[in-house]
């Protein structure tokens, strides 16, 4: 098996941390699977669109950061929807 990139490994670790959690065995299979997906999506959002660092602001940077945060918000909205799905 080939080594994963640090970003891919982070997503895999997040998914397996929920997969291996014994406290979740009382959940239905669908609930448990949903929690695994949510953990992976949140980790992917952190890897692909991390929270912004302190950049000097200008019009271009503000637009760029706004677009990135919009993408992050959409990914996290999917995770939240799955998390709240019953």
C-alpha positions as a printed Julia matrix, in Angstrom:
86×3 Matrix{Float64}:
   0.0    0.0    0.0
   1.34   3.44  -0.91
   1.72   6.2    1.63
  -0.99   8.83   1.68
  -0.37  12.55   1.5
  -0.64  14.32   4.86
  -4.02  15.78   3.81
  -5.43  12.41   2.77
  -4.04  10.77   5.91
  -5.75  13.42   8.05
  -9.12  12.63   6.45
  -8.55   8.88   6.85
  -7.56   9.32  10.5
 -10.68  11.38  11.21
 -12.92   8.75   9.63
 -11.26   5.86  11.45
 -11.36   7.66  14.8
 -15.16   7.57  14.56
 -15.21   4.1   12.98
 -13.27   2.61  15.9
 -15.16   4.42  18.68
 -16.82   1.77  20.86
 -19.33   4.27  22.27
 -20.95   4.42  18.84
 -21.83   0.72  18.65
 -25.26   1.46  20.13
 -26.14   3.54  17.05
 -27.77   2.18  13.94
 -25.52   1.31  11.03
 -26.79   4.38   9.12
 -26.12   6.72  12.08
 -22.62   5.32  12.52
 -21.87   5.61   8.79
 -23.18   9.17   8.83
 -20.84  10.09  11.68
 -17.88   8.64   9.77
 -18.78  10.69   6.69
 -19.24  13.83   8.81
 -15.81  13.39  10.41
 -14.21  12.87   7.0
 -15.94  15.94   5.5
 -14.9   18.17   8.4
 -11.3   16.95   8.1
 -11.38  17.49   4.33
 -12.66  21.05   4.84
  -9.77  21.68   7.25
  -7.26  20.33   4.72
  -8.65  21.91   1.55
  -9.91  25.23   2.93
  -8.21  25.87   6.27
  -9.17  28.82   8.39
  -7.48  31.96   7.06
  -4.21  33.26   8.36
  -3.55  36.93   8.84
  -3.0   38.32   5.34
  -2.54  41.98   4.53
  -5.94  42.98   3.19
  -6.71  44.43  -0.17
  -9.65  44.02  -2.54
  -8.2   40.93  -4.23
  -7.3   39.17  -0.98
 -10.7   39.96   0.51
 -12.44  38.43  -2.54
 -10.15  35.41  -2.5
 -10.67  34.78   1.21
 -14.41  35.27   0.84
 -14.57  32.65  -1.93
 -12.5   30.19   0.13
 -14.67  30.69   3.2
 -17.8   30.25   1.08
 -16.45  26.91  -0.14
 -15.56  25.89   3.43
 -19.01  26.9    4.66
 -20.69  24.79   1.96
 -18.63  21.72   2.85
 -19.33  22.19   6.56
 -23.05  22.75   5.82
 -23.16  19.31   4.19
 -21.48  17.82   7.26
 -23.94  19.59   9.59
 -26.92  18.42   7.53
 -25.68  14.83   7.69
 -24.97  15.2   11.39
 -28.52  16.4   12.07
 -30.19  13.83   9.79
 -32.16  11.27  11.74
